[in-house]
Amino acid sequence: MHIVIVNRWPRFFDGVRWDNELTRYEEYVDHEANRVSYVVDGPGAEGVLADPAKIAHLVRVADVNDVAALRAAVREITVRVGPVDELIALSEFTLEIAAKVREDLAIPGPTVDEVAVYRDKVRMKQVLEKAGIRVPRFAACVSAEQVRSFADSCSYPLILKPLAAAASIGVRRVDDAAALDAALSSIVLADYEIEEFVTGEIYHVDGFADDAAHVPFQAVSRYINDCLSFTQGAPLGSVLLNPSPRRALIEEFSRQIVSALDLRRLPFHLEVFVTPAGEPVFLEIGGRVGGAEVPHLLYRVFGVNLYEMFLRVLSGEPVPAVPEHVDSSGGWLIMPKSAERAERVVRAASMRELVPAVWRELLPEPGHVLAPGGAYDALHRGRFILLHEDERVVEAGIRKIIENFDFEAESL
């Protein structure tokens, strides 16, 4: 096979950061049995660690998420190496772009329509609603008048959400008609959907769908706070659930969703509401490995590397066997940096002594300048992974960190 890997992620070797350490292309894709080429941007070049002698061709572009640049790079690789059998992109933000390039260049693999069921937030809910699975009331934003009509029929609060974004980027809660009018004046309507606000706890399910749209592995976690609140400066974390009726309910709901969407041979990150009445409601799904500390926690607790499963399958191997399931727990927490201003760190104190369940922590050094904003894998005020067999101990540890985190910085 001729495999082209699109990479936008660096890897770190300072003994401190662990981001992307599980995306080991050189280990999980056989560079001797296959011809393997790469398209990278600046950070992505730092994540390609294969022996250069085993790389068929590498093209560096300014931004792998520029569809024209990616198309041109894959064309160059095709001329130099030959037809492409598999175009691999692991990043949420590159999935749709890679699908467009596949279609443009007649490369096998998921098409734009196929990717839409785990990228387009209207399309995924349309499919699930037709299958009889509970989803929030929703509508594509066709016109301002149509959106206002939906709001009148649904009542406030409502959620405005980009069709194909991730990590709650661009998501807005609107609490009344005035807030809706203000939001509509500042967005591109065609890029958004509107949906009802669902009250309940939010869970995420991280797993893998096999050749038959079955789920050989999944893990259920309960969020502490939520992704939208994180964009507004609140801490974000989650706790792996121990065996319980609630976990079994969500696992079965997850299997129904994967089957209805016909997801095959790929990882998924599913988010689900459970209402006060105990009813599961679909929130959204991504056909990729979960972000933040999720893959690192799952690998440590269960011995399952979802990146490895995906890369081995895409390079022609069967779905890897899943280790015997261990019913343990763990969790993670991010204490976010400021979204509005840069800050110079004065102090970021370790939480290991106060919370013995902490397995890993990532803290900025005094004097380090934290740029505003950033995704979950940025260097924030503090990032933590906790391990314990009891989810109650994990949650208590996370809440203790939130209450006692000793951080000081100077605004710049």
N, C-alpha and C positions, 0 to 999 in steps of 0.2 A: 504493500500500500504506500501511496504518497500522502502523508499527513501534514497539514499546515496548522500550526498552533499560533493563535493570536494571544499575545500576553501583554497585559498592562500593569502587572503587579511586580514590585521588587521583592527580594527576600533579604532578610537581615541576619548578620553573623556577628553581632556585638555581644551575644550572650544575654541580652536583655529583652529585645523585641522578638516576638514569635510570629508576627503577621506573615501569612502565606508560606509558612514552613512546610505545610502539607501538600503544596502544589508541586510535587517533585516530578516534573515532566521527564527528566533524564532517567528516573527510576521506573516510572509507571508506563512509559511508552518505549517500546523496544526500538532503539535507534539503529540497531544492526539488521533486524528483520524487516524494518520499514525505512523508507526514505522520509526523513522528518525535516521540514522547513519551518521557519518562524517569521512572524511579523510582530514587531515590537515598537513601542515608543520609548522615551527616555527612561522612565521608571521600569518599564517592562524589560528593557535590556538587562537590568540588574537581576532579573528573576530567571534568566536562561543560563543554566549551569551545565548543560551537556557539553561533552568534549567537542570543541569546534570541528575536529576532523570527522565527527559523526553527524554533523548538521549539513543537510543537503544544500540549503541556501537560507540566508537571513536577510530580511529587509527591515530597515528602521525608518519609521515615519514619525511625523510630529505628533499625531494623535490617532490611535487605532480606532477610535470611535468616529472618525471622519470617513463616511462611507466611500467617498471618491478616492481618498488616499488608500484605504484598505483594498478597494477593488484594483487599483493600479498596482499595489504591492503583490497581490495574489496573481495578477496577470504576469508580472515580472517573474515570479517564481515558476509559473506554468511554462513560460518560455525557456527558463534556465534548466528546469528539472523535469517537467512533464506534467500531464494532467493530474489534477488533485482529486483524491478519493475521499478525503475527510478534512473538513475545515472546522477546527475546534476553537471555541471561545468559551471560557468559564465565567467571565464577568457578566453580571446582570445587565450592565449597560451596553454590552457588546453583542448580546444574543440576537437582537433584532437586526442589527447592522450586518452581522455575519450571515443571517438568513437572506438579506437582500443581495449580498455579494454571491451567495450560492445560486440564487435564481439568475442573476445577471450573467454568471459565468458557467451555468449548467453543471454545478458541482452537486453531487448527491448529499442528502442530509435534510434536516428540518427546513421547511419553507417558511415564508413570512406568515402564511395562514396557520401553519402548524404551531409556530412559536407564539402566535397571538393568544392561544388559550392559556398561556402562562405569562404573558406580557401585557396584553390589552385588558384592562380591568372591566370594561364593558363586555367584551367577548367572553371572558371566563364566566361571568355571572349569567350571561345568556344561555350558555351551554348547561350550566348547573341548574338553573331555574327550569329549563326544559326537562331535565332529568328528575325533577321533583325534589331537589335539594334546597333547603332554606338558605336564601341570600337576602341581603338588605334590599329594600326597594331602591331602584336606581334608574338613571337615564343618562344617555350621552347628552352633552351640552351642545345642542344644535343652534339655538338662538337664545338671546336674553329673555324673550317673552316665554319661550318654552320652559326655560329653567325656573322662571318665576311661577309659572303655572304648576310645575312639579312641586315647588316649595309650598304653594297654597294647598295642594292636595296631601302633602306629607307632614307638614308642620315642622317647626324648628326644635332643636338645632339640626343642622344638616352638615354634610361633609362634601367639600369640593376637592376632587382628587385628580391629578394628572393620569392620563390613560396608561402611560408606560414608564413612569418613574419608579424609584425604589427608595427605601429608608425614610419614607414619609416626606421626601423632598417635594415641596410645592403644595403639600396638603394643607387645607384650611378648614377650620370649623367656623361655620357662620351661625350666629345665634338669633338673628332677626332680619327683617327685610332690608333695613339700612345697611347692615353688614354685607348682605348678599349683593346689593347694588354696588357697594364699594369694591367687592371682590370681582364682580363681573367686569368692571371697568379696567381691571388691571391684568386680565388673563386672556390668552388666546382660546376662545371657546372650544374650537375643534379639538384642542389637546386635552380637554377635561371631561370628567363625568361628575354627576352629583348623586349622592345617595343618602338614605336615611341614617340617622345617628342611632346606633344600637347600644343599649345599656347592658353591661355585663363584664365579666372577667375576660381577659384576652390571653389566649394560649398560642404557642407556636409548635408545629410538628415538623421535624426534620427527618427525612428518610430517603429511600431509593425505590424507584419503580422499575420492575424487571421487564423482560420481553413480552410478558402477557398482561401488563398493567397491574400486576400484583405487587404487594409491598413486603419484601423480605426483611426490611429493617425500617423502624421508625422510633423516634423518641419524642415524648410529649413534655413540654415545659410551660410553666405559667409565668407570664410577664410580671415584673414588678415595675410599676409605672407603664408607660406605653411609648411607642416610637414617635408619635406626634408631640408628646410632652418633652421628649428628648431634644427635638429641634428648637424648643422654647427654653432649654436650659435645665431641665429636670434630669436627675440620674435615671439610668435605664439598666435593668437587669432581668434575669429570669432564673427559675429553679426547675430542675428536672423532677418530674413527678414519680413518686413511688407507686407500686401497684395499688389501684383503687377503682371503684366504679366510675369515677369521673375520668380517669385515664382510659379505661376500657371504652367508655362512651366516645371519647375524642378519637381514639385509635380506629374505631369502626367508622366514624364519620369521615376520617381521613381516607380510609380505604374506599369508601363510596365516591369521594371526590376524585381520587386518582383514577378510578375506573370510569367515571362519567366523562372526565376530560381525556381519557385514553392516553395517559402519560406512560411512556415506555422508554426504558434504558436511559434514565436520567435521574439525578437527585431532585428533591423538591423541598421547598421551605413554605409551609402552609401556616396561615394565621386564621384563628377561629375565635369567635365570641361564644361564651356560654352565658345565657341570660339568667337573671335571678330565678326563673322558673326551671332552670336546668336544661334548656334547649340549646343545642349547638347551632350556630349560624356562621356561614362562610364569611370570611373577611377578604382575603386575597391569597394568591399562591404564586410562587416563582419556581421556574424549572431550573433551579441552580442550588448550590450549597448555601446554607444560611450564613449570614454575616456575623459581625462582632466576634465574640469568642466561641460561638456555637461549634464550629468544626473541631476546634482544639479540645473543648470539653468532651464532645462525643468520642473522640479518638482516645482520650485518657480514660474515660469511664467504661466504654464498651469495646474499645479496640477496633472501631470502624472508622476508616478514613473515606468519607464520601467523595473526596477528590480522586482518590485512588480508584474507587469503584467506577466512577465516570470515565476516567482516562483509560482504564483497561478495557472497558466496554467499547469506547469509541475507537480504540486501536485494534479492534477485532477479536478480543478475548471474550469469553463468557462472563456473565455476571459473577463476580467473586463470591465465594461462600462467606456468610456472615458468622462471626464467632458466636458461641453460645451466649445467650443474653444474660447479663448480670443485672439484677435489680438493685441498683445503687442510685445515688443522687449526686448532685453537684449544681453549680450555678455560676453566674458571672455578673459583673457589675461594671458600668462605665460612669465615672464622674466627669461630666462634660466640661470642656473649656468654654470660655465666652464665645458666643456667636457674633458679637458686635465689635469687639475690640481686641487688640493684641495685649498680652500681659507677660511680664517678666516674673518668673517663679522665684519666690523667696524661700518657701518651705513646702515640701510635700512629704508628709511623714508616713513611714511604713505602718501597715495595719496588721502585720503578721502576728505580733505579740498579743494584740487585743483580740484578734479573730484567728484562732489556730487552724480553722478550716481553709485558710487561704493557701492555695497551691502556687499560684503565680500572681505577681503584681508588677505593673508597669507604671513607674512614676517618673515625672520629669525632674531633672537635676536643678538645683538652685542656679539661677542665672539664665536658664533656658527661656527663650521667648516662644510662647505659644501663639501661633497665628490664629485669628478668629475662625470659628466654624470647623468643618471637617467631618468626614464620615466616621463610622464606628471604629475603623482601624487606624485613625489618626492618633498622634500622641496627645492624649487628653490630660486632664488634671490627675486622673488615676484610673487604671483598668485592673480588674481583679478576676481571677478564676478560683472558685472554691470547690472543695471536695469533701463529701461526707456521705455515709450510707443513708442518712435520714434527711429527707427534704426539709423537715422543720428546723433542723440545726443549720442547714444551708441558708434558709430564708432568714433566720434570726441573725446569722453572721452578716448577710448582705445589709440588713436593716441597721445593724450595729455600725457597719462602715459608713453608711449614709449619715447616721446621727453623729458620728465621732470623727469623721475624716478631717485631719488637720492640714489645711492647705492655706497658703498665703501667697499673693502675687501683687505686683504693682501694675496698674493700668498704664499703657503706653499710648 
